[in-house]
Structures are given as C-alpha cells and as structure tokens.
C-alpha cells in the first residue's frame, strides 16, 4: 500500500491506511503491508524520514503489487505525496503492477487466486 503520510494530518492518514488494510484483510484476497503503521514505531523511537522510506522500498521488493490509495476506498485521487510516489516509481521500476483503483486491484487479486 502506498498512501500519503506527511501531507495533511498524519493521524488521519495513518487511520485511513489502517482502514483500507482492514478492508483488504476482511476480503481475504491478500495480506496487505501498511507502511504507515511505522508511525507508531517512530513515536517511540524516532528515525529519519529517509530511514522509513528506505525500509518501505525494501519491503516493496518483496511484494506482488502496490495499491496507491487515498482515504476513499474505491478511488485514487492524486495527492502530493513524495514518499508514496517514490514507492510507486520503485514498484514500476522493478516490474510490479501498481493499482490506483480498488476494483482493478480486487480483479487482479482474484485472478491470482485462480
């Protein structure tokens, strides 16, 4: 999952990603990685923005796809998010599919399970 963190209210952005991750878990089609959960690790032991981004990119290497989301569960809306854009660009560079629409993601996930 790739979504905004530092643009806007961080708490709202983290909650948004948690809500989307829970929806994906409830659907049972995938095991989502929600990088914004690192917000809670950062609260207890702050690390640089670049540290967290590098960690996210390492995890993208282990993913099957990336879902670029916003707080509306069914549609991507462009937000100025350097980190999420970096994650999407990396996923594209290493050949992973990137989804901007939940319907397309669900279709792809269903096909992977067939």
MIMARMAR-594932 format. One record per residue (C-alpha): residue number from 1; x, y, z; residue in three letters. Coordinates in pm, whole numbers, plus 32768, in hexadecimal, padded with zeros to 4 digits. Layout:
// MIMARMAR-594932
 seq east north   up type
 NUM    X     Y    Z  ALA
...
// end
This chain:
// MIMARMAR-594932
 seq east north   up type
   1 8000  8000 8000  UNK
   2 807C  815B 7FAD  UNK
   3 7FCA  8289 8034  UNK
   4 8011  83E4 80B8  UNK
   5 80AB  840B 8210  UNK
   6 814A  855E 823D  UNK
   7 8055  8627 8168  UNK
   8 7F29  8688 8237  UNK
   9 7EDB  85F9 838D  UNK
  10 7FC2  84D2 83D7  UNK
  11 7ECC  8433 84CA  UNK
  12 7DB6  843C 83C7  UNK
  13 7E9F  83AF 82BD  UNK
  14 7F0A  8290 83A1  UNK
  15 7DA0  8243 83FD  UNK
  16 7D43  8247 828D  UNK
  17 7E4B  8146 8239  UNK
  18 7DE8  806E 8362  UNK
  19 7C7D  8077 82EC  UNK
  20 7CDF  8010 818C  UNK
  21 7DC6  7EFD 820E  UNK
  22 7CAD  7E76 82E7  UNK
  23 7BC0  7E76 81C0  UNK
  24 7CBE  7DB4 80F1  UNK
  25 7CF4  7CBD 8210  UNK
  26 7B7B  7C8F 8237  UNK
  27 7B5C  7C3F 80C4  UNK
  28 7C63  7B32 80ED  UNK
  29 7CFE  7B62 7F95  UNK
  30 7E54  7BD8 800C  UNK
  31 7F34  7C27 8131  UNK
  32 7F65  7D9F 8120  UNK
  33 809A  7E4E 819D  UNK
  34 803C  7F9C 8237  UNK
  35 817D  8068 824D  UNK
  36 80D7  8182 8309  UNK
  37 80C7  809F 843B  UNK
  38 8235  8101 8464  UNK
  39 81A2  8247 84EB  UNK
  40 8177  8194 8639  UNK
  41 82DC  8110 8638  UNK
  42 8352  8271 85E8  UNK
  43 8291  82FC 8711  UNK
  44 8361  8227 87FC  UNK
  45 84AD  8239 8748  UNK
  46 84BE  834D 8643  UNK
  47 8588  830C 850B  UNK
  48 85BC  83DF 83D8  UNK
  49 84BC  83F7 82C2  UNK
  50 85BC  835E 81D6  UNK
  51 85EC  8235 82C1  UNK
  52 8479  81E1 82B3  UNK
  53 8469  8215 813B  UNK
  54 8594  812F 8105  UNK
  55 84EC  8027 81DD  UNK
  56 83AD  8048 8111  UNK
  57 846B  801D 7FCB  UNK
  58 8511  7EE1 8052  UNK
  59 83BA  7E56 809E  UNK
  60 8332  7EB9 7F48  UNK
  61 8441  7DD3 7EBE  UNK
  62 838C  7CB4 7F6A  UNK
  63 822B  7D11 7EFA  UNK
  64 815C  7C8F 7DD9  UNK
  65 80B5  7DDD 7D8B  UNK
  66 8083  7F3D 7E11  UNK
  67 7F36  7FE5 7E56  UNK
  68 7F4F  8162 7E44  UNK
  69 7E2C  81DB 7F13  UNK
  70 7D8C  82FF 7FBB  UNK
  71 7C84  8308 80CA  UNK
  72 7B6A  82AE 7FDF  UNK
  73 7B79  8135 7FCA  UNK
  74 7AFF  8120 7E63  UNK
  75 7BC5  822A 7DAD  UNK
  76 7D1F  82C2 7D99  UNK
  77 7D37  843A 7DA4  UNK
  78 7E86  84DB 7D57  UNK
  79 7F2A  8566 7E8B  UNK
  80 807B  8606 7EA3  UNK
  81 8128  84EC 7F5E  UNK
  82 829B  84CD 7F18  UNK
  83 82BE  8389 7FDB  UNK
  84 8196  82D8 7F39  UNK
  85 8208  834E 7DE2  UNK
  86 8364  82C7 7E2A  UNK
  87 82D0  8175 7E8F  UNK
  88 81FD  816A 7D51  UNK
  89 8325  81CA 7C77  UNK
  90 83FB  80BB 7D18  UNK
  91 82EA  7FB6 7CE9  UNK
  92 82CE  8017 7B7B  UNK
  93 8447  8009 7B50  UNK
  94 8459  7EA6 7BD8  UNK
  95 832F  7E34 7B0B  UNK
  96 821A  7E21 7C0D  UNK
  97 80B7  7E75 7BAD  UNK
  98 8036  7FB7 7C4A  UNK
  99 7EC3  7FE7 7C86  UNK
 100 7E14  8134 7CB5  UNK
 101 7CB5  80AA 7CC3  UNK
 102 7C30  7FB0 7DC2  UNK
 103 7B59  7F01 7CBE  UNK
 104 7C8A  7EBF 7BE2  UNK
 105 7D4E  7E46 7D10  UNK
 106 7C37  7D58 7D78  UNK
 107 7C1C  7CD0 7C15  UNK
 108 7D94  7C93 7C04  UNK
 109 7D99  7BEF 7D5D  UNK
 110 7C7C  7B08 7CFC  UNK
 111 7D35  7AA3 7BBE  UNK
 112 7E6D  7A54 7C89  UNK
 113 7DA7  7962 7D60  UNK
 114 7D19  78A3 7C36  UNK
// end
